[in-house]
Amino acid sequence: MEKVNDFIQSLVSIVWGWPELMPLMVVILLGSGIFITLRLRFIQLFKTGHAIDVIRGKYDNPQDAGDINHFQALAAALSATVGIGNIAGVATAIHYGGPGALFWMWITAIFGMALKYAEATLAVQFRKINPDGSASGGPMYYIEKGLGPAWKPLAIAFAAFAVVSSMGTGNSIQAFTCADQILSEFKLALSPEHPLLAPINFLGIHVELVRLFTGLFLATLVALVILGGIKRIGKVAARLAPFMAIVYVVSALIILSIHADRIVPTFATILSEAFQPRAELVGFVGGGFLLFLNTVVWGVKRGLFSNEAGQGSAPIAHAAAKTNEPAREGAVAMIGPLVDTLIICSLTGLVIVSTQTYEVVVDGARLNGSPLTALAFKTGLSPLFPWGDKIITFSVFLFALSTAISWSYYGDRSAEYLFGPGAIRPYKIFYVCAHFAGAIVSLEIVWGFGDVALGLMAIPNLIALVVLSGKVIRTTNDYFGREQQWRVYK
């Protein structure tokens, strides 16, 4: 497994250009976001109110083409993005990049709102309406139809990377984080000598029995849903996840209210360490500029993992929106990074930094991932009750399950684009196997694989967004320049 980890980390360095090279992926992602933002004249600042009106259903027209209304399209996209990235992703960014990484997550989200607008606008504009009335869309369609047949190799590349990314970003990372959090709960409840905590050799991987059983259980649940078995499990998860999100947000707000005197110092720490991170905290060896780049890269990586702006996954969901106005769905889509990163991720980061749990050392090392967030919630809520960490455990389980189910849709749409309908079932079987594998491998391998796949998927999409930005601007000017778009249907 060490050789596998070394190979994965070398790929991370190539794709993200860190630390040996310049952070190429950071430049491409932020550069594209800034470019689109400037061309759209900061649409994320001036059209948010209209986006909220659309989400409220003010302009829903049942006669429009598509499968679901604007709110449902946003909910579908958020179900895939609001999850492990908000809980473990933020903690990982702070662990490796310091509190300042949260600032760069904010920057990624602000410019990501413009990218999400462009993605969804193009997804609706160039989607395919199938004979049964359903819609198929996403970057592979707007690359092929928007840029022309000569660009189809780029569309194929995106779809191929999307299949790979679905195995990592939306699948194995979800399984790993859930298994990791459940393992931490068992370690609290059982003695170190308990058989469930004893590592065994499983196919060359040293893994605790409880993690192995958790992986089998999670993979079974995912299989029952996506292979067409007990679909009510998915419905239950879809109902519980929003409830859990509310509990999560309210709990974070309670912690911040309890530690209200630390909020201003917390923001000061985040802003200060965004540009001058502490080497002794992040464990990074290098000069001041490389240390700064390390913080930027971790903030951007986890920001992209969280809100997926520019990655090209959410447009697949937004393409199904019931509307004849592409720019209208674009306005809806740009609310995603606001909710996901600027609100939920910020709450997680503020709780971790304000409780100062990111500096706590356990068994000779600082905590990472969901166990760090769990400790932060337990510490923050301790004046009220002693089981704040259990909120994280239940949140991780529900968010991981709902995200894995949602991402299977993104992957099978991409597999169908590449190989036709016959590829969907083999893809789903492999997807379930990858979910189990994600639960039992190491943190470095599963997150490294996710980072590589995430970057590779984003590159062809960002190229298309920049080249097609002129079409986005024309569609935007046409939409907001007409009066009939303000017609209210209900």
Order of alpha helices (4+ residues) and beta strands (2+ residues): alpha-alpha-alpha-alpha-alpha-alpha-alpha-beta-beta-alpha-alpha-alpha-beta-beta-alpha-alpha-alpha-alpha-alpha-alpha-alpha-alpha-beta-beta-alpha-alpha-alpha-alpha-alpha
